[in-house]
Amino acid sequence: MSPKKTYVAVYERDPEDDAWNVRIEGLEGCQTYGRSLHQARLRVREALALWLDRDPEALLVHDVLPSSLTDVADHVAKARSDAERAGTRAQQETKQAVHQLAALGLSRRDVAEILGLSHQRVQQLLEAAG
């Protein structure tokens, strides 16, 4: 069985018409539009299916948005990923700090006050290790 061909849908935003224009790369005339990105995605798959006389579900379409938009999305994705890693690191360091302070003989309430946690959370962290 041969691999399926992937078609490239190129999107452009038309601010005057407040719409997305989308065309299939390499198929002159296979194009459509949508008022929303979602609508344009649905319509271009339908247009391609009609153009090729194939089932829309059987088509592989790769969407290419304007780089100005993907740059913003990539920046946000990186920031979210960085924040997730920082959150994981903070959780690990908090757990270590709870254990270090408890090992020094501090009460759970004192550990909680020093670290800005509830005493219940300190208890959870200590029980999770044991």
C-alpha positions as a Markdown table, in Angstrom:
| # | Residue | x | y | z |
|---|---|---|---|---|
| 1 | Met | 0.0 | 0.0 | 0.0 |
| 2 | Ser | 1.4 | 3.4 | -1.0 |
| 3 | Pro | 1.6 | 6.2 | 1.6 |
| 4 | Lys | -1.1 | 8.8 | 1.4 |
| 5 | Lys | -0.3 | 12.1 | -0.2 |
| 6 | Thr | -0.3 | 15.1 | 2.1 |
| 7 | Tyr | -1.8 | 18.2 | 0.7 |
| 8 | Val | -0.7 | 21.6 | 2.0 |
| 9 | Ala | -3.5 | 24.2 | 2.8 |
| 10 | Val | -2.1 | 27.7 | 2.8 |
| 11 | Tyr | -4.1 | 30.3 | 4.9 |
| 12 | Glu | -4.1 | 34.0 | 4.5 |
| 13 | Arg | -6.1 | 36.5 | 6.6 |
| 14 | Asp | -8.0 | 39.1 | 4.6 |
| 15 | Pro | -8.7 | 42.0 | 7.1 |
| 16 | Glu | -10.9 | 43.8 | 4.6 |
| 17 | Asp | -13.3 | 40.9 | 4.3 |
| 18 | Asp | -12.7 | 39.7 | 7.8 |
| 19 | Ala | -12.2 | 36.2 | 6.4 |
| 20 | Trp | -9.6 | 33.5 | 5.9 |
| 21 | Asn | -8.6 | 32.7 | 2.3 |
| 22 | Val | -7.2 | 29.3 | 1.9 |
| 23 | Arg | -5.8 | 27.4 | -1.1 |
| 24 | Ile | -4.3 | 24.0 | -1.7 |
| 25 | Glu | -0.7 | 24.3 | -2.7 |
| 26 | Gly | 0.0 | 22.8 | -6.2 |
| 27 | Leu | -3.7 | 22.7 | -7.2 |
| 28 | Glu | -4.4 | 25.9 | -9.1 |
| 29 | Gly | -8.0 | 26.9 | -8.4 |
| 30 | Cys | -8.6 | 24.7 | -5.4 |
| 31 | Gln | -9.4 | 27.4 | -2.9 |
| 32 | Thr | -12.1 | 28.6 | -0.5 |
| 33 | Tyr | -12.6 | 30.9 | 2.4 |
| 34 | Gly | -14.2 | 31.0 | 5.9 |
| 35 | Arg | -15.2 | 33.7 | 8.3 |
| 36 | Ser | -13.4 | 31.8 | 11.1 |
| 37 | Leu | -10.3 | 29.6 | 11.0 |
| 38 | His | -12.4 | 26.6 | 12.0 |
| 39 | Gln | -14.8 | 27.2 | 9.1 |
| 40 | Ala | -12.0 | 27.7 | 6.6 |
| 41 | Arg | -10.4 | 24.4 | 7.7 |
| 42 | Leu | -13.7 | 22.5 | 7.2 |
| 43 | Arg | -14.3 | 24.2 | 3.9 |
| 44 | Val | -10.9 | 23.6 | 2.4 |
| 45 | Arg | -11.1 | 19.9 | 3.2 |
| 46 | Glu | -14.5 | 19.8 | 1.5 |
| 47 | Ala | -13.2 | 21.7 | -1.5 |
| 48 | Leu | -10.2 | 19.4 | -1.8 |
| 49 | Ala | -12.4 | 16.3 | -1.6 |
| 50 | Leu | -14.7 | 17.6 | -4.3 |
| 51 | Trp | -11.7 | 18.6 | -6.4 |
| 52 | Leu | -10.2 | 15.1 | -6.2 |
| 53 | Asp | -13.6 | 13.3 | -6.0 |
| 54 | Arg | -12.5 | 11.6 | -2.8 |
| 55 | Asp | -13.8 | 11.1 | 0.8 |
| 56 | Pro | -12.8 | 14.1 | 2.9 |
| 57 | Glu | -11.9 | 11.8 | 5.8 |
| 58 | Ala | -9.4 | 9.9 | 3.6 |
| 59 | Leu | -7.4 | 13.1 | 2.9 |
| 60 | Leu | -4.3 | 14.2 | 4.8 |
| 61 | Val | -4.1 | 18.0 | 4.9 |
| 62 | His | -1.3 | 20.0 | 6.5 |
| 63 | Asp | -2.4 | 23.5 | 7.5 |
| 64 | Val | 0.1 | 26.4 | 7.0 |
| 65 | Leu | -0.8 | 29.6 | 8.8 |
| 66 | Pro | 0.9 | 32.9 | 8.2 |
| 67 | Ser | 4.3 | 33.0 | 10.0 |
| 68 | Ser | 3.4 | 36.1 | 11.9 |
| 69 | Leu | 0.7 | 34.1 | 13.7 |
| 70 | Thr | 2.7 | 30.9 | 14.1 |
| 71 | Asp | 5.5 | 32.9 | 15.6 |
| 72 | Val | 3.2 | 34.2 | 18.3 |
| 73 | Ala | 1.7 | 30.8 | 18.9 |
| 74 | Asp | 5.2 | 29.3 | 19.1 |
| 75 | His | 6.3 | 32.0 | 21.6 |
| 76 | Val | 3.3 | 31.2 | 23.8 |
| 77 | Ala | 3.9 | 27.4 | 23.6 |
| 78 | Lys | 7.5 | 27.9 | 24.7 |
| 79 | Ala | 6.5 | 30.2 | 27.6 |
| 80 | Arg | 3.9 | 27.6 | 28.7 |
| 81 | Ser | 6.4 | 24.8 | 28.4 |
| 82 | Asp | 9.0 | 26.8 | 30.4 |
| 83 | Ala | 6.3 | 27.6 | 33.1 |
| 84 | Glu | 5.4 | 23.9 | 33.3 |
| 85 | Arg | 9.1 | 22.9 | 33.8 |
| 86 | Ala | 9.5 | 25.7 | 36.4 |
| 87 | Gly | 6.4 | 24.5 | 38.2 |
| 88 | Thr | 7.7 | 20.9 | 38.3 |
| 89 | Arg | 11.1 | 22.2 | 39.6 |
| 90 | Ala | 9.3 | 24.3 | 42.3 |
| 91 | Gln | 7.3 | 21.3 | 43.4 |
| 92 | Gln | 10.5 | 19.2 | 43.7 |
| 93 | Glu | 12.3 | 21.9 | 45.6 |
| 94 | Thr | 9.4 | 22.4 | 47.9 |
| 95 | Lys | 9.2 | 18.7 | 48.7 |
| 96 | Gln | 13.0 | 18.7 | 49.4 |
| 97 | Ala | 12.7 | 21.8 | 51.6 |
| 98 | Val | 9.8 | 20.2 | 53.6 |
| 99 | His | 11.9 | 17.1 | 54.3 |
| 100 | Gln | 15.0 | 19.1 | 55.2 |
| 101 | Leu | 13.2 | 21.4 | 57.6 |
| 102 | Ala | 11.3 | 18.4 | 59.2 |
| 103 | Ala | 14.6 | 16.6 | 59.6 |
| 104 | Leu | 15.9 | 19.6 | 61.6 |
| 105 | Gly | 13.1 | 18.9 | 64.1 |
| 106 | Leu | 10.7 | 21.7 | 63.1 |
| 107 | Ser | 7.0 | 21.1 | 63.6 |
| 108 | Arg | 4.8 | 20.8 | 60.6 |
| 109 | Arg | 3.2 | 24.1 | 61.4 |
| 110 | Asp | 6.6 | 25.8 | 61.6 |
| 111 | Val | 7.7 | 24.2 | 58.3 |
| 112 | Ala | 4.4 | 25.4 | 56.7 |
| 113 | Glu | 4.8 | 29.0 | 58.0 |
| 114 | Ile | 8.4 | 29.2 | 56.8 |
| 115 | Leu | 7.6 | 27.9 | 53.3 |
| 116 | Gly | 4.2 | 29.6 | 52.9 |
| 117 | Leu | 2.3 | 26.3 | 52.8 |
| 118 | Ser | -0.6 | 25.0 | 54.8 |
| 119 | His | 0.3 | 22.5 | 57.5 |
| 120 | Gln | -2.0 | 20.0 | 55.7 |
| 121 | Arg | 0.2 | 20.3 | 52.6 |
| 122 | Val | 3.3 | 19.8 | 54.6 |
| 123 | Gln | 1.8 | 16.6 | 56.1 |
| 124 | Gln | 0.9 | 15.4 | 52.6 |
| 125 | Leu | 4.4 | 15.9 | 51.3 |
| 126 | Leu | 5.9 | 14.1 | 54.3 |
| 127 | Glu | 3.5 | 11.2 | 54.0 |
| 128 | Ala | 4.1 | 10.8 | 50.3 |
| 129 | Ala | 7.7 | 9.9 | 50.9 |
| 130 | Gly | 7.0 | 7.4 | 53.6 |
